[in-house]
Amino acid sequence: LMNDPVTGEVDLKSIGLSNIESIIIRTNADLSLGGQGVGGVIEISSARATGIELSSGIGSFGYKNYGLEAGGNYGEHNLSLSLHSTAEEGDYLYTTPEGMEATRLNNDYHTASYFLKYNGNIVGMDAVFSYHHFVNKRGAPGSIINPATLDRIERISDGLTLNLDKSVGSWNYHIHSSILRNDTENRTYYFYGGDTLEY
């Protein structure tokens, strides 16, 4: 579960592309998801990682990212670990209508994602366990006309899932459970001269 329970917002930057095995769009209600799936869902399945993959990149406005994918098979068990961090920092220089140069704080952000997944067979059942910790910090600067405000939004999410599947004859048994915890903090800063007031 990735949706913020208050706003419904989803930050897809929390998922590394190399960690995706499949994406399924379910347009109808899915009773196995309870009230979460009334209007349909987008189901993103993570891959079973094998080996180690490192990635990094840099770009304009102080953009940088780092990533680590690692995993392996151990008999009937597979462990996958995914670590990702993305950040962008920098300022936007512009000229005011009066012809003066000014600086507007950039819409900077920082995200960090930690993902652990286990696939295996436990006492005759196919089991999938995953844990996801995601931190998203981003700024929302004021307009160019009034750049004296800066919003800071910090969101921390923790998600646990446990899926058990077993087939007996023509019967299929599924137990799907998940827990999602979200913390969101909003702060607004106003700049007057050299002073900063926080609300």
C-alpha positions as MATLAB code, in Angstrom:
seq = 'LMNDPVTGEVDLKSIGLSNIESIIIRTNADLSLGGQGVGGVIEISSARATGIELSSGIGSFGYKNYGLEAGGNYGEHNLSLSLHSTAEEGDYLYTTPEGMEATRLNNDYHTASYFLKYNGNIVGMDAVFSYHHFVNKRGAPGSIINPATLDRIERISDGLTLNLDKSVGSWNYHIHSSILRNDTENRTYYFYGGDTLEY';
ca = [
       0.000    0.000    0.000;
       1.476    3.331   -1.069;
      -1.370    5.841   -0.931;
      -1.271    8.516    1.719;
      -4.476    7.805    3.715;
      -5.256   11.533    4.039;
      -4.515   12.909    0.555;
      -4.430    9.728   -1.545;
      -1.073   10.913   -2.885;
       1.469    8.403   -4.192;
       5.157    9.129   -4.806;
       6.322    6.677   -7.468;
       9.936    7.784   -6.935;
       9.896    5.390   -3.996;
      10.120    2.437   -6.404;
      13.299    1.656   -8.298;
      12.541    0.700  -11.922;
      15.018   -2.146  -11.816;
      13.084   -3.593   -8.877;
       9.784   -3.973  -10.800;
       8.757   -7.343  -12.209;
       5.240   -6.481  -13.424;
       2.506   -3.841  -13.278;
      -1.149   -4.928  -13.331;
      -4.043   -2.468  -13.610;
      -7.175   -3.823  -11.914;
     -10.061   -1.603  -12.995;
     -12.725   -3.288  -10.857;
     -13.158   -3.767   -7.136;
     -10.998   -6.485   -5.615;
     -12.560   -7.977   -2.493;
      -9.206   -9.309   -1.325;
      -8.092   -5.690   -0.821;
     -11.143   -4.706    1.210;
     -12.056   -1.023    1.152;
      -8.694   -0.163   -0.419;
      -9.688   -1.623   -3.793;
     -13.174   -0.227   -4.343;
     -12.236    1.868   -7.385;
      -9.623   -0.511   -8.698;
      -5.892   -0.649   -8.033;
      -2.530   -0.509   -9.753;
      -0.590   -3.526   -8.543;
       3.193   -3.260   -8.774;
       5.045   -6.512   -8.156;
       8.699   -6.374   -7.182;
      11.236   -8.614   -8.847;
      13.366  -11.357   -7.336;
      16.795   -9.803   -7.427;
      19.901  -11.905   -8.063;
      23.425  -10.574   -7.819;
      24.428   -7.005   -7.045;
      23.732   -3.867   -9.093;
      24.967   -0.355   -8.232;
      23.740    2.839   -9.901;
      24.355    6.571   -9.557;
      23.749    9.758  -11.468;
      24.104   13.536  -11.365;
      22.331   16.379  -13.152;
      21.479   20.067  -13.103;
      20.183   21.896  -10.005;
      22.247   19.640   -7.786;
      20.409   16.469   -8.877;
      21.983   13.225   -7.710;
      20.870    9.660   -7.119;
      22.280    6.449   -5.746;
      20.965    2.927   -5.867;
      21.765   -0.601   -4.752;
      19.981   -3.799   -5.748;
      21.115   -7.077   -4.221;
      19.650  -10.535   -3.870;
      20.106  -14.227   -4.218;
      18.487  -17.645   -4.162;
      19.108  -20.004   -1.289;
      17.399  -23.303   -2.064;
      13.654  -22.553   -2.107;
      14.218  -19.118   -0.620;
      14.965  -15.772   -2.268;
      16.035  -12.568   -0.518;
      16.019   -9.169   -2.225;
      17.317   -5.839   -0.926;
      16.812   -2.462   -2.597;
      18.234    0.882   -1.440;
      17.619    4.131   -3.328;
      18.266    7.802   -2.629;
      17.432   10.786   -4.859;
      17.989   14.468   -4.160;
      17.809   17.781   -5.974;
      19.081   21.044   -4.570;
      19.687   24.424   -6.122;
      18.360   27.931   -6.575;
      16.597   29.606   -9.476;
      18.035   32.951  -10.577;
      15.673   35.391  -12.291;
      15.198   39.066  -13.086;
      12.398   41.032  -11.422;
      10.079   43.329  -13.424;
      12.206   46.211  -12.069;
      15.306   44.712  -13.705;
      16.961   43.470  -10.509;
      18.478   40.008  -10.167;
      16.957   37.845   -7.446;
      17.115   34.273   -6.245;
      14.178   31.984   -5.674;
      14.638   28.834   -3.614;
      14.349   25.735   -5.743;
      11.627   23.126   -5.294;
      14.224   20.824   -3.805;
      13.533   17.340   -2.556;
      15.157   14.305   -1.052;
      13.815   10.770   -1.101;
      15.191    7.600    0.439;
      13.716    4.135   -0.070;
      14.661    0.904    1.710;
      12.989   -2.290    0.552;
      13.411   -5.892    1.727;
      11.581   -8.860    0.217;
      11.487  -12.597    0.936;
      10.022  -15.267   -1.350;
       9.989  -18.887   -0.347;
       8.211  -22.036    0.644;
       7.263  -22.415    4.296;
       5.600  -25.651    5.475;
       4.145  -26.232    2.020;
       2.899  -22.689    1.465;
       4.217  -20.104   -0.990;
       5.155  -17.131    1.180;
       6.015  -13.539    0.311;
       7.083  -11.063    2.980;
       8.148   -7.491    2.305;
       9.084   -4.400    4.276;
       9.323   -0.896    2.815;
      10.610    2.246    4.550;
      10.265    5.481    2.559;
      11.231    9.064    3.448;
      10.248   12.013    1.254;
      11.321   15.561    2.098;
      10.450   18.293   -0.328;
      10.220   22.038   -0.478;
       7.509   24.117   -2.102;
       8.806   27.654   -2.659;
       6.677   30.729   -3.037;
       5.925   32.332   -6.373;
       8.463   34.389   -8.301;
       6.450   37.482   -7.416;
       6.552   36.630   -3.690;
       9.491   34.278   -3.036;
       9.532   35.018    0.707;
       7.746   31.818    1.736;
       8.951   28.259    1.771;
       6.915   25.181    2.641;
       8.635   22.073    3.911;
       6.795   18.752    3.731;
       8.250   15.615    5.264;
       6.580   12.242    4.863;
       7.699    8.938    6.350;
       6.021    5.657    5.378;
       6.498    2.132    6.667;
       4.767   -0.793    4.992;
       4.656   -4.510    5.806;
       3.040   -7.224    3.688;
       2.645  -10.959    4.189;
       1.067  -13.180    1.539;
       0.536  -16.937    1.945;
      -0.797  -19.168   -0.832;
      -1.540  -22.888   -0.784;
      -3.261  -25.236   -3.230;
      -5.049  -28.389   -2.061;
      -6.662  -30.342   -4.870;
      -8.910  -27.928   -6.769;
      -8.954  -25.427   -3.873;
      -6.673  -22.411   -3.640;
      -6.205  -20.698   -0.288;
      -4.900  -17.123   -0.073;
      -4.033  -15.071    2.988;
      -3.005  -11.514    2.159;
      -2.259   -9.019    4.928;
      -0.639   -5.591    4.957;
       0.041   -2.700    7.310;
       0.818    0.860    6.229;
       1.933    3.648    8.560;
       2.273    7.264    7.382;
       3.597   10.327    9.193;
       3.403   13.712    7.476;
       4.755   17.000    8.787;
       4.175   20.367    7.111;
       6.080   23.538    7.979;
       5.973   27.005    6.465;
       8.811   29.512    6.719;
       8.479   33.236    6.042;
      11.543   35.363    5.368;
      11.638   39.031    6.418;
      15.004   40.658    5.978;
      17.436   38.363    7.748;
      14.840   36.855   10.096;
      13.007   33.560    9.650;
       9.628   32.915   11.260;
       8.297   29.371   11.441;
       4.604   28.428   11.543;
];
